[in-house]
Structure formats: structure tokens, C-alpha cells
Amino acid sequence: MSLSVLMDSSSPTILLHPSIEPRDETGSVLFDPSKLQKQSSLPSEFIWPCGDLVHTQEELNEPLIDLGGFIKGDEEATAHAVDLVKTACSKHGFFQVTNHGVDSNLIQAAYQEIDAVFKLPLNKKLGFQRKTGGFSGYSAAHADRFSAKLPWKETFSFGYQGLNSDPSVVHYFSSALGEDFEHTGRIYQKYCEKMRELSLVIFELLAISLGIDRLHYRKFFEDGNSIMRCNYYPPCNNSGLTLGTGPHSDPTSLTILHQDQVGGLEVFINNKWYAVRPRQDAFVINIGDTFMALCNGRYKSCLHRAVVNKERERRSLVYFVCPKEDKIVRPPQDLMCRSGGPRVYPDFTWSDLLDFTQNHYRADVATLQSFFPWLLSSNPTSNF
């Protein structure tokens, strides 16, 4: 299946009789799995086009990169890791890392704590629902933003400012969910700190693989404002008609994901979807659109999706690495000198792309291509 099929919004949609409940006072569907699963048919808002629902049984044999030797400074291990990263990111922007230094007990605690959030009654969760244009808070199938092709999932997101001395995550949990969730906030504060540390290690590895100053990207992202998201995918009786997450590339710079053992993540490589085997001891790393611009297109933004399970719930923990919002996104000069090629993308700031994807565009396989004309029209003086 080619990307042109994925990008074709005219792909036929399977029509079922729409459900009449549960819905809010505006008529929009309410994502309440306990009620939706009792219905014989799936609400039409959750039905995805046939082109997006192509099934796969093939598992990806993706590179598994051992970070242990790289972190310790072992030259042979570093050279091997660099080769694996360069090949993977040039082809599809996806790999997994082991011996990453994140305690397995912390990962397990993060899953346990977020269960308490998703198990709250729906009316409680809607009390800290994500506000229009923002990214922090609870979202039920993104029904607050979209009216069609809704993902079969709940999410809970919050920001992390990257300053270890600033307990911003603890404060957010306490203020948004109440003092009973202060402990949950502390777990996620620690989890985000570890994700930040891991991301900076990976940025060093990426810089070496691109042949530039090892610390360039690390310095660029040290003061970044990243986003943490917890995903919950309930079982779905009509799992073959819907998706947990539609085909898209992340507009952010780098994605560090841990999925539970149920499975469901898939990546698009060589015109085919491949399933990604869950690895309890590994983190999935995706290159995002912003980093693709930061390396002048040398590395590819990873196209991926998530399918849902008919019988089992699935959870994942996702850390989206972003630069500080006002930083100019442009490739380093030494990379341009080495490649000798022209600039592929114009300058932009992360705040511009964040605004575009939160308020004007639904992230998909063509986010960057759609973003730059919008940027030029809204800011004619931009460096295009």
C-alpha cells in the first residue's frame, strides 16, 4: 500500500448505523467504553477509511540498539550504535534502545499510577479535560477536536519544562486532579526527568551519526519544553473498523515510547505496515518532523499508527521531545557544509508548528508539507 493511498481522503468509508448514545448536549460522541462496548455497532465517528485499515501480520525486525557501551564511552560499541542509527533513521526513522539507564521499577510505577487516572468516572475526567488549543489534560478520543476518524483511545497529557529543580509536573497533578494525585505527580516528575536524560543521550548519538559536533543537539534541547502523554486503548468489539491512532508522523522532534506487552504499534516501511513487538526492557525511538527539519531531511520522520485489540486493553507511555518554543529550527551549519546541498525546509519555531497542529491541522503523513504554505501565508516575512 503506497503513501498516496494513506493520503487520499476520498478512500471509501464503511458505513454502519450510527449510535444514538452516549453523546453530550451538543450531539458529539462521548467516549465511554463501558457503554460503547455494549452497542452492536460502532458509532460512525470511529469508522476509519479502508485505506487506513489495511491489516498486517508481519513483524518488523527493527534495529535494537544497546546504549550501555555508548554511555560508558566504549569506542567499538559506539561505532556499532552509530551505524545502526544511521541506517535506521535514513530509511524510516525508527529504532529501539536497551540498557538505557531507566529503572524498570519506575516504568512499572508509571503504568500503575496512570491506571488510577483512566479508571476515574467519565465526569471526573472531563473535569480536567484538555482546553481548546492546549495540549495538557484529558482527552476522550480527541472528540473535543475532531468529528470523524476518531481514535479508539483516551489520553492524558501534560508538559515538562526540563528543569530538574522545578516540580512543575507535581504541581500540575495536584492542581488539575487534586491533592490525592500528588504522589502520581511525583512519579511522573521522576519519569520525565529520566526521559529528558535519555533524550539527551540519544541526541548525542544522532549528532555523531550525522557527522556533526556531538553536543550540538544536546545543547539545542537542554532547555526544551517537552510533552508527556499517557495512552489508554480499551478493548473494541469492532476493532477491525477503527484505529487507536491513525497514520501520522509526530510533529515533535523525538518520541520516546514504552508500550505494554499487548502490542499494537505499527510502522510504515517500504509501502507496508509492520507490527512492532513489545519489549519490556526497551524504549521505542521515533524521529519526528521537527528533527527531520533540524537535519535537513537526512533522517526520516517515522510514519506509524496504533491498532486496537478486541479482547485486551493496551497502554503506552509517550514522551515527546520538543525544543524551547521560541528557538529557531534550522540545521547546523557544519551539517550543511558537509552535505553541500540546498536547504530543504525554511526556518520556523516550534511554537509555530505547535500552533499549526493544535489549532489548524490534524497531524498526518503530510504535516510539514502543509505547514510551510500556512506559515508563509500567516507570516510573509518568514525565511522561506
N, C-alpha and C positions, 0 to 999 in steps of 0.2 A: 504494500500500500504506500503510495507516494505522499509527500507533504502536500501536494496540490489537493488531494482528497481531504486531508485534515483541515485545510484552509477554506474548503468550499462550504460556505454557509447554506448552499442550496441542497445539500445532501438530504435525502428523504428522511422524514421522521416517522417513527412508528406511532400511530395514534391509538390511544385507549380511551375508554370513557373516563372523563375527569371525575375526581373525587369531590365531594362537597364539604368534607371536613378532614382534618381540623384546619380552620382558617381564622385569620384575625378580622378585626372590624372593617378593614379596608378590602377584604376579599383575598389577600395574599395568603399563600400556603404557610402553615406553621409546621416546622419540622419537629414533630413529636413522634419519635419512632415507635413508642409503645402503642400509639393509636394507628399510625400509618401501617404497621405490620399486620394489623387485624383486617385491613381492607383487601378485597380480592384483586383490585387493580391498583396500579401506580398512578399517582397524580401526574397529569401531563407535563407539569413543570419539571419533573425529574427525568423525563424521557430524553435521551441523547440521540443525535443523528446516527444513522447506520455506519457512516464512515468512521466515526469515533469509537464504535463499539466492536471493532474487529478483535476477535479473541485470539489469544496466543497460548501455546503450551510450551514454548521454547524458553529455556532458562539461559540467561546471559552468563558467559564465562568472563566476567569483568576482571580487570587487574585488582589484586588485593595487595596493598602496599603496607609493608611493615615499617612503621615510623621509629621503632626503637633504636635502630642503628643510626638513623639520621639525627635524632635528638641527641644521641651520645657523641656525635661527630665522627662516626666511623666512615672513612672515605669510600670504601667499597660498597657499603650499604647505601650511602648517599648517591653514588653513581647509579646504582641499580634502581633506586626510587625515582631519581630524575628521569631515567629512560622510560620507566613505566608511566610516569605522569605526562611526559611529553607526548608519548604515543596516544594515551587515552584522551587527553584534552584536545589534541589536534583532530581526532576523529569524532568524538562525541561528547566530551566534557564531563565524563563520569568515571569515578573510581571509588573504592572503599579503602579505609585505613584501619589497621590494627596496631596494638601496642602504642596507643595514642595518649596514655597517661591519665585517662579519666576513670575514676574508681567505679567499678561495676555496681557497688552499693549505692552510689549517688544516682546512677542511671535508674536503678530499680526504685529508689525513693521518689524520683521524679514521676515515674509512672503511677506509683501508689497515691501520691498526693493529688495528681490531676484527676484521678478517678473520682475523688471527693467533689470536684467541681462539676464534672459532667453528670454525676448522679443526683445533683440537686434538682428539685422540681423545676419545670419549664418556666413558671412565673418568676422564680428566684433568679434563674439565669438571665431572663430578659431584663431583670433589674440592673445588670451590668453589661447590657448589650453594647456592641460597638456603635459609636456615633458616626453619622454621615461624614464621609471624608477622612475619618480617622482609621487607625488600624488596631488600637487597643480595645480589648473587651471580648465579649461572647458573640458568636455568630452562629445562627442555625441555618445551615445550608446556603449561606450568603443570600438568603431571601430578602434581606434588607437592601441589597444592591441590585439583584437581578430577578427577572420574572420567568426566565426559561433556561433550560440546560442547568438546572440546579444540581450541585454536587450532593451526594448522599453522605453528609457528614456534619459534625459540629466542630467548631474551632474556638479556641480561647487564646488570644494574643496579647502581648504586652511588649513594651520597649525596654531596652537595656543600653545604658549610656557608656558602658565600658570603663567606668571609673570604680575600681575595687573598693574605694573608701566611701562611695555613695550608695547607700542601701535603697536605691530607687525601686527595685522590684519588691522588696518587703513593704515599702510604703504603698505601692500600688495595690498589692493584695489586701492590705489592711483597710485602705480607703474604699476600694471598689467592692470587695467581698465581705468586709467586716473583720473585726479583731480575731475571730475564730480561725481565720486563714493566715494569720501572721506566720505560723510555723511553715505552712505551704510556701509562703513568700520567701522565707529563709532558704528553703531547699532550692527554690528556683533562682534565687540570687546566687547561690553557690554554683548551680548548674550553668548559669550564664557566664559566670567568671571562668569556669573551666572551658566552656565553648570559645570564649574570647582567646584564651591562651592557646587552644588547639588551632584556631583560625590563623593566628599569627605565625605559628609553626608552618602551617600549610602555605601561607603566603611566601614564606622564605623559600620553601621547596618550589613553588611556582616561579618565583623570580629566578632561581638558579636554572630551572629548566628552560627559561626564556633567554638565558644568557645575559641578564642584566644584574645590577647591583643587588646582592642578596637581601638587603634591608629595605629596598625601595618600597615595596607594597606593605611591608610590616609598618613602616613609618606612616604611610598614607592612611592606614586603617586603625592606627593605635588609638585615635580619639574618635572613632566611629560611633554611630548610634544604631545599634542592631535591633532586630525584631525576633522575639521568641514566640513560637506558635505550637500549641498542643492540638493534635487532631484526634477525633474520635469517630470511627466509622461503624455504625451499628449494623447488624445483620440486615439483609434485604431479601424478601421473598422473590422479588423480581430483579435479582442482581444482574441479569443479562441485558437489562434495558437501561441501566443507569451507570454512572461512574462516581467514584468517591472524589476524584479530582480530574478535571478534563485535561486534554493535551495542552501543554504550555511549557514555556521556558520561564524560569524565575527572573523577574526584572532586577533583582538584587545582585550582589557581587558573587557571593559564595554561599552555598547552602550546606549545612552540616545536619544530617538527619539520622536518627536512630529509629528503626521500626521494630515492633514486637515480632514475635515468631509466627504470626498468622500469615504474613505476606500479602502483597497487593501492589507494591511499587513496580512500575514497568517503564522502560526507557525505549526510545525510538532510534534504531541504528540500522543503516543500510536498508531503509524503506521497510523495516519490520519492527514490530513490538517484541521486546524480550522481558520476561519476568526477572526480577532481582531477588535472589534467595536471601531471606533474612539471616543475618549473622549477629548473634548476641554480643560478640566481642568486637564488633566493627561499627564504624560510622560511615554512612554514605556521603560522598562529597560530590556536589553538582557545581559546575561553573554556571554563573548567571549572566544576564545581559550586560550588566554594568562592568563586570570584569572582562567580558568579551570586548567592550569598548576600550578598557584600560590596557589591553594587549593588542589593540588594533586589529582584532579579528583573528589573531593567530590561534587562539583557543576558542572552542565552540561552546555556546550556551546549550546546556543539556535539555533536550525535549523529553518530557516524561508525563506520566499520568498515574492514577491510582484506581484500581478496581475494588469492588466490594465483595464481601463473602455472603453467601446465602445463609450460613449457619453460625458463623463466629464473628464477634466484634473484633475490630482492629484498632490499634492506637499507634501513633508515632509522635516523636518529639523533633521539632524542626527549629534550627537556629539560622536565621537569615543575616548574613554579614553585610553591613552597609557602611559606606563612608560617612563622615560628618556631612550634614545636609548641604552646606554651602561650599563644599570643596569642588573644584573644577575636575571633571572626569576627562582625562586625556592620557594617552600612552606616554611613557617616559621617553625622553629624548634619545637615550642610548639605545633603546629598542628600535626607534625609527632610524637611527644611524646605521644599525646593524642590518636591518631589513632592506633599507634603501627604497622602500615602496612608498606610495602616497598614503595620506590619512584616509581611513575607511569611514570614520564617524566624526562628526563635529563635536566641539566642546559642549558639555552640558553639566548641570549639577544634579546630584542625587535628589534634591528637593523637587526639581522639575520633573524627573521621571516618576518619583513617588506621587506627586500631584496628578500626573497623567494617568497612572494606573489605579489610583484610588477614586478619582472623580470623573475621568473622561473615557477610560478604555479598560476592557477586561483582558487581562494578560493572557496571551495565547502564543502561537508559534511565530507571530509576526509583530511582536510588541515594538521592537526597536525600529523596524521599517515604518511603522505607523506613527511612532513618537516624533521622529525628526521633522516631518512636514508640519505636525501640530506645533512643535517648538518654534519653527521658523515663522509660522503664521501668528503665534502669540508673542514672539519676541524677534522682530525683523532684524535687530542689530546683533543677533547671536552669531557666533563664529561658525558658519556653515560652509 
